[in-house]
Amino acid sequence: MATHDRDLLWKCGIVVTALTLAAGCRRLVHEQSSSSTSLELVVPVPPGTVIEAIRKTFAAQNRRPGRTGPDRQDPIDLLSLADESDPLFVDYGQMAMHTEGNEALAAFLGIPPAERGEVFHAFPGLDDYWFSEYRYGEERAPFRCSFVIRVWEASSEETGVSVVEFQPTVRLGKRFGLGHSGPGMYLDTRFVDATRRDRQIVLDAISEALASELRTAQGPSQPQLAPSMAEEGATVSGTGDLTLTGAMNREIRGANVLCGSVRIDGRNVGGSWGLYTDDLVLRIVAMTDEELSAPTVALQARPPARWAYVMNRGATVSAARDRTSARIDADFHEAGGSRVVQVKGTLKCPPK
């Protein structure tokens, strides 16, 4: 073998070894545990209303496709929607090949087809990634998946919505390997376990669109407030009593709240309270009975911009054990900005 060839192989070996050692120093970490259970929301409206809200959530004019960036925390505007009659709907046989680490998808496929109700597939573009629950070393790992959304009649007065993930994937930069062009550096993409955060984001977006649907049906009598659900035959609606100071300085009294129960693996647990105005979204969600003492909170200002706010430490948020109310006394800071909002008050729902 020529000296030049030996030197080249030696240098390649050094590069491969260095890359292998560097990769070994970085570990892929999933920050959220117990994420593969079934996640459902039950709302007191007809299935047709929910389906229309889903179609509007993922309408083509709402899409803003683009590669991963610092503003990509939310996948909603990356997703397109297909129903079972659409050629872009994912094949059920293909779903069945990707149930490892995804108990929720396996449970969905275990439902007889005649009992599934309406099923939709919400999917991103091939190069669309966002940040979720995974870290690679000290950095957040770009993540992507598609969503299987099921809508069914939960009772004569309620509709169920469930969201499961299909092919959750992370992209970890590049690594050395054998590919279509021989040895070289190739994108390092890996299938991972399903997340909970992203399914909750999809459920929140559907809830927001549902509130908008109901506001339209109600008419313009209270255009600044979320709608009453009475005209849609709803049996549960709540009220909000909040004081906001700082970047949002106002009082919200008597605003109607979209109340829902949360189901995990078919059991009613936790609760969901959503207040929607023309420029504000406040969601308080307890995914389990244990989380009633410390539920998840999401605050957004909306259009023209959807500014996300992050709750500061030291906040007091809790929900009643009977799920009739949720209380909040918290400070929020704008994600990536300097604005601060203080929120204090109660969201109430009548007992079921």
C-alpha positions as CSV (number, residue, x, y, z in Angstrom):
1,M,0.0,0.0,0.0
2,A,1.4,3.4,-0.9
3,T,2.5,5.8,1.9
4,H,-0.1,8.3,0.7
5,D,-3.0,5.8,1.1
6,R,-1.7,4.7,4.5
7,D,-1.6,8.3,5.7
8,L,-5.1,8.9,4.4
9,L,-6.5,5.8,6.2
10,W,-4.7,6.9,9.3
11,K,-6.2,10.4,9.2
12,C,-9.7,8.9,8.5
13,G,-9.3,6.6,11.5
14,I,-8.4,9.6,13.7
15,V,-11.4,11.5,12.5
16,V,-13.8,8.6,13.0
17,T,-12.4,8.0,16.5
18,A,-12.7,11.6,17.5
19,L,-16.3,11.8,16.2
20,T,-17.2,8.6,18.1
21,L,-15.7,9.9,21.3
22,A,-17.5,13.2,20.9
23,A,-20.8,11.5,20.4
24,G,-20.3,9.3,23.3
25,C,-19.9,12.3,25.6
26,R,-23.3,13.6,24.6
27,R,-26.4,11.8,25.9
28,L,-29.9,11.9,24.5
29,V,-32.2,12.7,27.4
30,H,-36.1,12.7,27.5
31,E,-37.1,15.2,30.1
32,Q,-40.7,14.0,30.5
33,S,-41.6,10.6,31.9
34,S,-44.8,8.5,31.4
35,S,-45.5,10.2,28.1
36,S,-46.8,7.3,26.2
37,T,-50.2,6.9,27.9
38,S,-53.4,7.9,26.0
39,L,-54.3,11.6,26.2
40,E,-57.9,12.6,25.7
41,L,-60.1,15.6,26.2
42,V,-63.9,15.4,26.6
43,V,-65.9,18.6,25.8
44,P,-69.7,19.2,26.0
45,V,-70.3,19.9,22.3
46,P,-71.4,17.9,19.3
47,P,-68.8,16.0,17.2
48,G,-69.5,18.1,14.1
49,T,-68.5,21.3,16.0
50,V,-65.2,19.6,17.1
51,I,-64.4,18.4,13.6
52,E,-64.9,21.9,12.2
53,A,-62.6,23.3,14.8
54,I,-60.0,20.7,13.9
55,R,-60.2,21.6,10.2
56,K,-59.8,25.3,11.0
57,T,-56.9,24.6,13.3
58,F,-54.9,23.1,10.5
59,A,-56.3,25.1,7.6
60,A,-53.8,25.7,4.7
61,Q,-53.8,29.4,5.2
62,N,-52.5,29.0,8.8
63,R,-49.3,27.1,7.7
64,R,-45.9,28.7,8.0
65,P,-43.5,25.9,7.1
66,G,-39.9,26.4,7.9
67,R,-36.9,24.6,9.3
68,T,-36.0,24.5,13.0
69,G,-35.3,27.9,14.5
70,P,-35.5,29.7,17.9
71,D,-39.2,30.5,17.3
72,R,-40.1,26.8,16.7
73,Q,-41.5,25.8,20.0
74,D,-45.0,25.1,18.7
75,P,-45.6,22.8,15.7
76,I,-49.2,23.9,15.0
77,D,-48.5,26.1,12.0
78,L,-46.2,23.5,10.5
79,L,-48.9,20.8,10.2
80,S,-51.2,19.8,7.3
81,L,-54.4,17.8,7.8
82,A,-55.7,14.7,6.0
83,D,-58.7,12.6,6.8
84,E,-59.1,8.9,6.0
85,S,-60.2,9.6,2.4
86,D,-57.1,11.6,1.6
87,P,-54.2,9.8,-0.1
88,L,-51.9,11.6,2.4
89,F,-53.5,9.9,5.4
90,V,-51.0,7.5,6.9
91,D,-51.6,3.8,6.3
92,Y,-52.8,1.9,9.4
93,G,-50.4,-0.9,8.5
94,Q,-47.5,1.5,8.7
95,M,-48.8,2.8,12.0
96,A,-48.7,-0.8,13.3
97,M,-45.0,-1.0,12.5
98,H,-44.2,1.9,14.9
99,T,-45.8,1.1,18.2
100,E,-42.7,0.3,20.1
101,G,-42.3,3.0,22.9
102,N,-45.7,4.4,21.9
103,E,-48.4,2.7,24.0
104,A,-51.0,5.3,23.1
105,L,-50.6,4.5,19.4
106,A,-50.9,0.7,20.1
107,A,-54.0,1.4,22.2
108,F,-55.6,3.4,19.4
109,L,-54.9,0.7,16.8
110,G,-56.6,-1.8,19.3
111,I,-59.9,0.1,18.9
112,P,-62.1,-1.7,16.3
113,P,-62.3,0.5,13.2
114,A,-66.1,0.8,13.4
115,E,-65.7,2.4,16.9
116,R,-62.9,4.9,16.1
117,G,-65.2,7.6,14.9
118,E,-63.6,10.3,12.7
119,V,-59.8,10.0,12.4
120,F,-57.4,12.7,11.1
121,H,-53.6,12.8,10.4
122,A,-51.8,16.1,11.0
123,F,-48.3,16.0,9.6
124,P,-45.3,18.4,9.1
125,G,-43.2,18.9,6.0
126,L,-40.1,16.7,5.6
127,D,-37.7,19.3,6.8
128,D,-39.9,20.7,9.6
129,Y,-38.6,20.3,13.2
130,W,-39.3,22.0,16.5
131,F,-38.0,21.8,20.0
132,S,-39.8,19.5,22.5
133,E,-38.9,17.3,25.4
134,Y,-35.5,16.0,24.3
135,R,-32.0,17.2,24.9
136,Y,-28.8,16.1,23.4
137,G,-26.0,16.9,25.8
138,E,-26.6,20.5,26.8
139,E,-28.6,21.4,23.7
140,R,-32.2,21.0,22.9
141,A,-32.7,18.3,20.2
142,P,-34.8,19.2,17.1
143,F,-37.9,17.0,17.2
144,R,-40.7,16.1,14.8
145,C,-43.7,13.8,14.6
146,S,-47.1,13.6,13.0
147,F,-50.4,13.3,15.0
148,V,-53.3,11.0,14.8
149,I,-56.4,12.8,16.0
150,R,-59.5,10.8,16.9
151,V,-63.0,12.3,17.4
152,W,-65.8,10.2,18.7
153,E,-69.2,10.6,20.5
154,A,-68.4,10.1,24.2
155,S,-72.0,10.4,25.3
156,S,-75.3,11.9,24.0
157,E,-74.0,15.3,25.1
158,E,-70.2,15.0,24.9
159,T,-67.5,14.5,22.3
160,G,-64.1,13.0,22.9
161,V,-60.9,14.1,21.3
162,S,-57.6,12.1,21.5
163,V,-54.2,12.8,20.1
164,V,-51.4,10.3,19.6
165,E,-48.0,10.7,18.0
166,F,-46.7,8.8,15.0
167,Q,-43.0,8.4,14.3
168,P,-41.6,10.8,16.9
169,T,-38.1,11.6,15.7
170,V,-35.1,13.6,16.8
171,R,-32.3,15.0,14.6
172,L,-28.9,15.1,16.4
173,G,-26.7,16.7,13.8
174,K,-24.4,14.5,11.7
175,R,-22.4,11.4,12.3
176,F,-19.9,9.3,10.4
177,G,-21.4,6.2,8.7
178,L,-22.0,4.3,5.4
179,G,-24.7,5.9,3.3
180,H,-25.9,6.2,-0.3
181,S,-22.6,7.9,-1.2
182,G,-20.3,5.6,0.7
183,P,-18.5,6.5,3.9
184,G,-19.1,10.0,5.1
185,M,-21.0,12.3,7.4
186,Y,-24.8,11.8,7.4
187,L,-27.7,13.3,9.3
188,D,-28.2,11.5,12.6
189,T,-32.0,11.0,12.9
190,R,-33.5,8.6,15.4
191,F,-36.9,7.3,16.4
192,V,-37.7,8.1,20.0
193,D,-40.5,7.6,22.5
194,A,-43.7,9.7,22.2
195,T,-43.9,13.0,24.1
196,R,-46.8,14.5,26.1
197,R,-46.0,18.2,25.6
198,D,-46.7,18.1,21.9
199,R,-50.0,16.2,22.1
200,Q,-51.1,18.7,24.7
201,I,-50.2,21.6,22.4
202,V,-52.4,20.0,19.7
203,L,-55.3,19.6,22.1
204,D,-54.9,23.2,23.3
205,A,-55.0,24.5,19.7
206,I,-58.1,22.5,19.0
207,S,-59.7,23.9,22.2
208,E,-58.8,27.4,21.1
209,A,-60.4,26.8,17.6
210,L,-63.4,25.3,19.3
211,A,-63.9,28.4,21.4
212,S,-63.7,30.5,18.3
213,E,-66.3,28.3,16.6
214,L,-68.7,28.8,19.5
215,R,-68.0,32.5,19.7
216,T,-69.0,32.8,16.0
217,A,-72.2,30.8,16.6
218,Q,-73.1,33.0,19.6
219,G,-72.8,36.2,17.7
220,P,-71.1,39.6,18.4
221,S,-72.8,40.4,21.7
222,Q,-69.6,39.8,23.7
223,P,-66.9,39.8,21.0
224,Q,-64.1,40.3,23.5
225,L,-64.9,37.2,25.6
226,A,-64.9,33.5,25.0
227,P,-68.3,32.2,24.0
228,S,-71.1,30.6,25.9
229,M,-71.7,27.0,24.9
230,A,-75.4,27.0,25.7
231,E,-76.5,27.5,22.1
232,E,-74.5,24.5,21.0
233,G,-76.4,22.2,23.5
234,A,-73.5,22.2,25.9
235,T,-74.2,21.1,29.5
236,V,-71.0,22.5,31.1
237,S,-69.7,26.0,30.9
238,G,-67.6,28.0,33.4
239,T,-66.8,31.5,34.3
240,G,-63.6,33.4,34.8
241,D,-62.8,36.1,37.4
242,L,-59.2,37.3,36.8
243,T,-57.1,40.4,37.4
244,L,-54.1,40.9,35.1
245,T,-51.4,43.6,35.6
246,G,-48.2,44.5,33.9
247,A,-48.0,44.0,30.1
248,M,-51.6,43.0,30.1
249,N,-53.5,45.4,32.5
250,R,-57.1,44.5,32.8
251,E,-59.9,42.8,34.7
252,I,-61.8,39.9,33.3
253,R,-65.1,39.3,35.0
254,G,-67.7,36.8,34.0
255,A,-65.9,35.6,30.9
256,N,-67.1,32.2,29.9
257,V,-64.6,29.3,30.2
258,L,-64.4,26.2,28.1
259,C,-64.4,23.3,30.7
260,G,-63.3,19.8,29.9
261,S,-62.4,16.6,31.6
262,V,-59.1,14.9,30.8
263,R,-59.0,11.2,30.2
264,I,-55.9,9.1,30.4
265,D,-56.1,5.4,29.3
266,G,-59.9,5.7,29.4
267,R,-60.2,7.1,32.9
268,N,-61.5,10.5,33.9
269,V,-58.7,12.2,35.7
270,G,-57.6,15.8,36.2
271,G,-59.4,18.6,34.5
272,S,-59.1,21.4,31.9
273,W,-60.0,25.0,32.1
274,G,-59.6,27.3,29.1
275,L,-60.3,31.0,28.9
276,Y,-60.1,32.6,25.4
277,T,-60.6,36.2,24.5
278,D,-59.8,38.0,21.3
279,D,-56.2,38.6,22.4
280,L,-55.6,36.2,25.3
281,V,-55.5,32.5,25.9
282,L,-55.1,31.1,29.4
283,R,-55.2,27.3,29.9
284,I,-54.9,25.4,33.1
285,V,-54.6,21.6,32.8
286,A,-54.2,18.9,35.4
287,M,-53.4,15.7,33.5
288,T,-53.8,13.4,36.6
289,D,-55.4,13.7,40.0
290,E,-51.9,14.2,41.5
291,E,-51.4,17.3,39.2
292,L,-54.5,19.0,40.6
293,S,-52.2,20.5,43.3
294,A,-49.8,21.8,40.6
295,P,-51.4,21.9,37.2
296,T,-49.7,23.0,33.9
297,V,-50.4,26.6,32.9
298,A,-50.1,28.1,29.4
299,L,-50.5,31.9,28.8
300,Q,-50.5,33.4,25.3
301,A,-51.2,36.8,23.8
302,R,-52.6,36.5,20.3
303,P,-53.0,38.2,17.2
304,P,-51.3,39.8,15.5
305,A,-48.5,38.0,17.4
306,R,-48.8,34.8,19.5
307,W,-46.5,35.8,22.3
308,A,-45.9,32.9,24.7
309,Y,-45.3,33.6,28.4
310,V,-43.5,31.4,30.8
311,M,-44.6,31.1,34.4
312,N,-42.0,32.2,37.0
313,R,-41.1,30.1,40.0
314,G,-43.0,30.7,43.2
315,A,-46.4,30.8,41.5
316,T,-49.5,29.4,43.3
317,V,-51.7,27.4,41.0
318,S,-54.1,24.7,42.1
319,A,-57.4,23.0,41.1
320,A,-60.2,21.7,43.4
321,R,-60.4,18.0,43.9
322,D,-63.9,18.1,42.6
323,R,-62.7,19.9,39.5
324,T,-65.1,22.8,39.9
325,S,-62.4,25.5,40.0
326,A,-58.8,26.4,39.3
327,R,-57.0,29.2,41.2
328,I,-54.0,31.1,40.0
329,D,-51.7,33.7,41.5
330,A,-48.6,33.8,39.2
331,D,-46.1,36.0,37.5
332,F,-45.2,35.3,33.8
333,H,-42.3,36.5,31.7
334,E,-42.4,36.7,27.9
335,A,-40.4,33.9,26.3
336,G,-37.4,35.6,24.7
337,G,-38.6,39.1,25.7
338,S,-38.9,41.5,28.6
339,R,-42.6,41.8,29.2
340,V,-44.0,40.6,32.5
341,V,-47.6,39.8,33.4
342,Q,-49.2,39.1,36.8
343,V,-52.3,36.9,36.8
344,K,-54.5,36.4,39.8
345,G,-58.0,34.9,40.0
346,T,-60.2,31.9,39.5
347,L,-61.7,29.8,36.7
348,K,-64.9,28.0,37.7
349,C,-66.8,25.1,36.3
350,P,-70.1,23.7,37.6
351,P,-70.0,20.2,39.1
352,K,-70.8,17.3,36.7
